[in-house]
């Protein structure tokens, strides 16, 4: 299925920039860009999320983060 909207998660950031973990920074950066921000407060410092582009096959890792996904795993899913 296809999404016609973006999903933002705990390690939100603008493309090419480091992830944001302080709620004030997240709100000021995205308040005019998204319809909903769930405020769980400041996030613990750690690695950013792993991002995978699944719009086309073969799937492509955009950013390795806390969960490391080897390319070989993505090839088996494609």
Buried (B, 14 or more C-beta within 10 A) or exposed (E): EEEEEEEBEBBBBEEEEEBBBEBEBBEEBBEEEBEEBEEEEEBEEEEBBBBBEEEEEEBBBEBBBEEEBEEEEBEEEE
